[in-house]
Amino acid sequence: MAFVESVMPRWWKVSEGPQMRVENNTLSQIAKSQRVKNVVSGTCGGISLVAVGHPFDTIKVKLQTQCSRTPLYTGAVDCMRQTMKMEGFNGLYKGISSPLVGQMFNNACLFMTYDEIRTAMMARNGGSPLSTGQTFVAGGLTGAVVALVESPSDLFKSKMQLQASANTATSVQYTSTFDCVRHITQKFGIRGWYQGFWGTALRNCVGNALFFSIYDTTLKRIDVNGERKASSLFVAGATAGFGFTCGVYPIDTIKTTLMADSMCRRERQYSGVIDCARKLYAQQGWRAFMKGLTPSLVRATPGCGLLVVTVEGVKRFMDTV
């Protein structure tokens, strides 16, 4: 209610009579309804994104973290071929439980938080739409909040994707995503969930600022009549996904590398984001930050288009119920 009261027109607060209480309750119901729609639509969007994009994410993570001196894969196609040869088709979906559950929460949190921040900023604008710069700021603030939810799910996903398969000489450390969560929690506590958090936070702040500002700008240009057709939403979402990936990929590589490092602090190769960036550059130069870019773009571009179409489609469906 504190948020609802902050965006209410001042004249609604003049009287404490029955009229004011009716208006107040109505506004509260609308706000809650909007939040529910954001949560449900974001959850459905997350499911669609993971279902389509997880195999490409697995390839991306393996390419980002392979040793530069003795690489296992020559490229994205070779990585996919070797993964399917050694682990079968299921190997491409290894660790999907964590991102599936994680993306449901992440996107529910993402769209709800962005809508709350955008609404609050519009209220300060006197109800006027946000400028591109303000949308950029709103997206960045949203990314900071979502990082608190997304960082743990990213960690568990990466650990599952990178552990050796049962067909290799090295034994499997975690039997499932939930076993991974249990093992890390028992040995390292909740703090262990947030290994690589600052990499995730930095990526999300910059990435979501780019995503929402590019999406908003693109949609305004291609949907001048405001019809919000599925094709326009898909193009705007795909363009935003492309911009997100290209804009933060070096940061994403650092984030993944930090998460792939040892869970034990004394055994870690990197002390933090800056130390990781410095050592990666010393090993391979700028190319170290771009490994796995192709499968990441293949995943993010149509995936984000599908994400936006799903989110908007679910909202429209809920409006008719």
N, C-alpha and C positions, 0 to 999 in steps of 0.2 A: 504493500500500500504506500510505502514511502516514495517509491518511484512514481506511482500513479498521481499522488498528491503533488509531486514536484512539477509534473507537466500539465496539471489542471489549470485552466484559465482562472485568474484571480477572482472574477465575479462569482465563481462557483463556491468560493470560500467565505463569502460575505455573510450568508445566513446559515444557521444550524437547524432550520426548520425541515419539515417533511420533504419539500421540493428538493432541497439540497441533498438529502440522504438518498432519494430516488435517483437523482442525476449521478451521484457518487457511485452508487451500487452498479448502475448501468455501465459507467466507464470502467469500473473494476472488472465486470464480467467480460467486456470487450477485450480488455488488456489480457486477461487470463486466457480467453479464447485464442487470441493471437499467439500467445506463448505456446499454447498446446499445439497449434498448427505448425509453428516453427520447430518444435521438438519432434513431432511425428514426421513431418516432411523431411527434416534433416536426417532422421534415423533411416528412413526409406532411401534417401539419396546416398547415404553412407553404404548401405547394403549393395546398391547397384554399382557404386564405384569400386568396391572391393571385389565383387563377383567378376567384373570385367578386367580390372587392372592388376590383381594380385600376382599373376604369373610374370608380368613385366617388372613388377616391383622386386620379385625374388631375383630375377636376372640382374637388375640394377644394383641391388645390395651386394651380390656376389662379385660383380665387376668392380664396385667401389672399394671393396675390402681385400681383394686378392693381392698377394705380395708382388711388388713391382719388380723384384729381382728374379723371381721364378713364378711368373704368372701361370695360372691353370688354364685360362681361357684366352683365345686370340681376339674375341669380340662377342657381341651379343648373340649372334647365331650359333657360334661354337659353344657358348655357355648354355644355351637352351638345349642344344644337341647332347652335350655331355650330362646335363642334369637329367634329361629324360632317359638317357641310356643307363645311368647308374641308379636313378631313383624312381624311374617311371614318370608317367604324367602327373601323379600325385606330388612328385617332388617340386613342381612349379607352384603348388598350393600349400607348401609346407609353412606352418605358422599362421595359417589363415584365421584361426580362431581368435587370436589377439587383435588383428586389424578389423575383423568383422565386428566383434563386440566394441572394439575401440573406436572404429569409424562411426558406428551407430551413435555412441556418446559424443564423439568429436564433432560430428556434423550437426547433431542436435544442439550441442553447446555453441557451435560456430554460428548457426543461423539465428538462434535465440539471442545470443550476446550481441551480434551485429545489429539486429533489429532494435534491441534495447538502446544501444549506444547511438545508433542513427536517429531514433526517435527523440532521445534526450538532446542531441545536437540540433535537430530540426526545431525543437521547442525553444532553444536559445536563439535560433534564427528567426523566430516569429512565425514558424510553420513553413518557411521557404525550403525548397529542396537543397540538399547539400551540394556544394561545389565539388569539383574533382579533387582539390586539395583536402577538403574536409572529409570526403569519402576515403581518401588515402589514410588520413589520420584514424578514422573510425575502424578501418580494416586492420591497421597496425595495433590498435588497442584490443581489438577482438583476438588477434593472433596471440597476444601476451596472455590473455585469459585461457584460451584453448590449449596453450602449451602445457598447462597444469594437468590437463586430462590426456593429451596426446602423447606426451613424453613417455609415460610408463608403457602404453600399448605399443609404441614404436620400439622400445627396448626389448620387450618380450618377443615381438615379431622378428626383430633382427637376430636375436639369440637363436630362435628356432630355424630361421632361414640359413644361418651360417654353420650350425653344428653339423658334424660329419654324419653322413647317412649310415644306416645299419650295414650297408654293403661294403663299407671301407674298413680298414684295419682299426681305425679309431672308434672307440665305443660312443654310443649316443649318450649325451649327458642328461637330456630331458626327454621323457617319453611323450609329452604333450605340452601344449601351451600352459595348461593349468598346473602341470607338474613344474614347469619353468617358473611360474609365479610363486608356487609354494616353496620351491627350492631357494629362490632368491630372497623371498621374504624371511624364511627361517634363518638363513645365513647372514643376510645383510640388512634386514629390516626394511621398513618403508623407504628409508633413504636410498637403498639399493635400486628402487624403481626409477630413480631420477638420475641415473648415470647418463651423462650427455645432455642434461636438461638445458644448459645455457645454449648449446647448439640448436636444440629444438626451438627455444624461445626466440633466438635471433632469426632463425629461418622463418618461423611463423609470423613474427612482427613484420618483417620485410615482405614476405610472400603474400600474406593476406592483405596487406596494404596495396600491393600491386594487383592482386586478384580482383578485389572489389572495385578499385578505381578503373581498371581496364574493362571489367565487365559492365560497369555502369556507363562508361563512355561509349563502348562498342554498341551496347543495346540502344542507346539514344540515337546513334547514327544510323543503324540499320532498321530500327523500329520507330520511324518518325510518327506513325499514326497511333502508337501506343497499344497495338493489338496484342502484343506479347505472344506471337505465334511460336509453336514448338521449334520451328526451324530457326527463328531469330534468337530464341533463348539458347539453342544448341550452339550456334555460331558464336554468340557472345561468351558463353561458358567455355567453349573450346579455345577461343582466343585468350581468355583470361587464364586458363590452365596452361597454355603455352607460355604466356608471359610470366606466370608464377614460377614455372619450372626453370626457364632460362635465367630469370632474375636471381634465383636463390640457389642454383645447383651447386656452386662451390661450397656454400654454407651447408647444404644438405650432405655433401660428401664428408665434410668435417664432422657433422652430427653423427652420421652412420659409423665413421671411423672411431669416434669416441665411444659409441655404444658397443662396437665390436671388441673394444679393448677389454682387458681382464677386469673382472668384478672386484678383485682384491686390489686395494689402493697401492700396496707396495710393489705389485707386479705390473702396474700400468706403464705403457710406453709414453703416454701423453698426460700432461698435468692439467690441460684445459684447452679451450678453443684456440687461443693464440699460439700456444706451443704446438698443437696439432697442425695448424695451418703452416707454421714455420717448418716443421719437420717434413710434411708432405711436399712442400715446395722444394726443399733441399734434395729430396729423393728423385723427383721427376719433373720439377718445374710446374708450369701452369697446367700441363696435361693431367697431373695427378688429381686435379679438382673436377675434371670433366669425364672421368671414366663412368660408363653406364648411362650417359646422357640420352643416347638414342632410345633404348627401351623405356626410359623415364618419360620422354616426350610422347612416345607411342601410347603409353599408359595415360598420361595426364591430359593430353589434348582432347581425344574423344571422351575420356572418362569424366572430365569436368563438364563437358557439354551434356553428357547423360545425367550427371549429378544435378545440374541446374534444371533440366527438363523434368526430372523426377520430382524435385522439390516443388517446383511450381505446379506440376500436375497434381500432386497430392494435396496441395493447398486448395486448388480449384475443386477437387473432389470433396474435400471437407466442407467447402463453402456450400455445396449442394445438399449435404446431408442434413 
